[in-house]
Amino acid sequence: MFARPLTEAEVRALSKRLGGVRELVAPKHRKELEGLPDAEVVKDLAHSPAHVRRPLIDAGGALYGGFTKEVREKLLGELKERR
């Protein structure tokens, strides 16, 4: 993302899959983007790759942001279902 930052269209597409643009914001940057309208958050994420939540994990049909305990559990559940 740093070598080739996301475009605004990519940010919008990813945010739809995650459940909203705010879900795409890295936790440590949420407070600084809190008062902005969604359109401005999209622009910020497209121009400031450090503000994008990472990692983004595309597990087939589902997209996960971050590598929290909840995300790990969901990924393990998906793996078990596939077996």
C-alpha positions, 0 to 999 in steps of 0.5 A, a space after each residue: 500500500 505504501 509503494 502504490 496507495 489505494 485509489 478512492 475507488 479501491 477504498 470504497 470497494 474495500 469499505 463495502 466489504 468490511 461494513 463501512 469506511 470506518 472499519 478500514 481505518 487503523 485503530 490508532 488513527 480513528 480518533 483523528 478521523 472521527 469528526 470527518 464525513 465518510 467522503 473525507 475519510 475515503 480521501 484520507 485513506 487513499 492519500 495516507 496509507 498509514 491510516 489504513 487498517 492492516 493486514 487486510 485478509 481476503 479469505 474468499 468471499 470475506 474480507 477481514 481487517 486487522 489480525 485480532 483474536 476475533 479475526 483469527 477465530 473467524 479464519 480458523 472457523 472458515 478453515 474448519 468448514 472447508 475441511 
